[in-house]
Amino acid sequence: MGIAVSAVVAIVILAVGLVRYLDDDEAVAEPFEASRVVDDAIVRVVATPGAAGPTDLHLYVEDPAAGLEEPTDARAELTLEGDVVDVELIDSGVAHWLAEDIDLRAGAWTLEVSVTRADGTDIETTFAIPIGGTS
């Protein structure tokens, strides 16, 4: 379990340290990262690049109360001003899911997340994800 946690930390550090080289008249988009504690589990989301256009979404779940049993499923949905985007999460390793190239426009998106624990119970939480101008 220690190696998996180290790998997750390394990925998050890389995502946060992501730098894009753009023309002088373009802004550098910052990745969005947030965590929530839900029923003793930590649910973390990282959205890169944090600007309008293709966006990658990483979902990580750390559930110390579950011992060695990992979550079995994750679902997510993004909404903005009546627009609903079902996020297709792909299992990307131990307690890590990924959705790539989600086409998002600028605005304050709401991400609803539901993760199914090994015992069948769900962890649910919501994140407000600000997506800036063009990437």
C-alpha positions in Angstrom: 0.0 0.0 0.0 2.9 2.3 0.6 4.1 2.2 -3.0 0.6 3.0 -4.2 0.3 6.0 -1.9 3.8 7.2 -3.0 2.8 6.8 -6.7 -0.4 8.9 -6.1 1.6 11.6 -4.3 4.1 11.7 -7.2 1.3 12.0 -9.8 -0.4 14.8 -7.9 2.9 16.6 -7.5 3.5 16.3 -11.3 0.0 17.5 -12.0 0.4 20.5 -9.8 3.8 21.3 -11.2 2.5 21.2 -14.8 3.7 24.2 -16.8 2.5 25.0 -20.3 4.6 27.2 -22.6 2.3 29.6 -24.3 2.5 32.8 -26.4 2.9 36.0 -24.3 -0.8 36.9 -24.9 -2.1 33.6 -23.5 -2.6 32.9 -19.8 -1.1 29.8 -18.2 -3.8 27.5 -17.0 -3.4 26.1 -13.5 -4.6 22.6 -12.7 -7.5 22.4 -10.2 -7.1 20.1 -7.2 -9.3 19.6 -4.2 -10.0 16.9 -1.6 -12.9 16.0 0.6 -13.1 13.7 3.6 -16.3 11.6 3.4 -16.9 8.8 5.9 -13.2 8.6 6.9 -12.2 8.3 3.2 -10.4 11.0 1.2 -11.7 11.7 -2.2 -9.4 13.9 -4.3 -9.9 15.3 -7.8 -7.4 16.9 -10.2 -8.5 18.6 -13.4 -5.9 19.6 -15.9 -5.3 22.0 -17.4 -8.1 24.0 -15.7 -9.0 25.9 -18.9 -11.7 25.7 -21.5 -11.2 22.9 -24.0 -10.0 19.3 -23.5 -9.7 18.6 -19.8 -8.4 15.5 -18.0 -10.0 14.5 -14.8 -8.2 12.3 -12.2 -10.1 10.8 -9.2 -8.2 9.3 -6.3 -9.8 7.6 -3.2 -7.9 6.8 0.0 -10.0 4.7 2.4 -7.9 3.7 5.5 -11.0 2.2 7.2 -11.3 -0.4 4.4 -7.9 -1.9 5.1 -6.6 -3.6 2.0 -9.9 -3.7 0.2 -10.0 -1.1 -2.6 -13.1 0.7 -4.0 -14.8 -1.2 -6.7 -16.4 1.5 -8.9 -16.5 5.2 -9.4 -19.0 7.4 -11.3 -19.0 11.1 -12.0 -21.2 13.8 -13.6 -20.4 17.4 -14.4 -23.0 20.1 -14.7 -22.9 23.8 -15.7 -26.0 26.0 -16.2 -28.2 23.1 -17.2 -25.6 21.3 -19.3 -24.9 17.7 -18.0 -21.8 15.8 -18.9 -21.6 12.1 -17.9 -18.0 11.5 -17.2 -16.6 8.2 -18.4 -14.1 7.2 -15.8 -11.6 4.5 -16.6 -10.0 2.4 -13.9 -6.3 3.6 -13.9 -4.8 1.7 -11.0 -5.3 1.3 -7.3 -8.1 3.6 -6.2 -7.4 5.9 -9.2 -9.8 6.7 -12.1 -9.2 8.9 -15.2 -11.4 10.6 -17.7 -9.5 12.1 -20.7 -10.3 14.9 -23.1 -13.6 16.1 -21.6 -14.6 19.1 -23.6 -15.4 21.8 -21.1 -16.3 25.5 -21.6 -15.3 28.2 -19.2 -17.4 28.5 -16.1 -18.0 27.1 -12.5 -18.7 23.4 -13.1 -20.2 21.1 -10.4 -18.7 17.6 -10.2 -20.8 15.0 -8.4 -18.8 11.9 -7.5 -20.0 8.5 -6.2 -17.5 5.8 -5.3 -18.6 2.2 -4.3 -16.6 0.7 -1.5 -15.7 -3.0 -1.4 -18.5 -3.6 1.1 -21.1 -2.1 -1.4 -21.6 1.2 0.4 -21.2 4.4 -1.6 -19.1 7.5 -0.8 -20.7 10.6 -2.4 -19.4 14.2 -2.6 -19.5 17.3 -4.8 -16.7 19.6 -6.0 -17.0 23.1 -7.6 -14.5 23.1 -10.4 -13.6 26.5 -11.9 -12.7 26.3 -15.6 -11.0 29.4 -17.0 -10.8 30.9 -20.5 -9.1 29.2 -23.5 -6.2 26.9 -22.9 
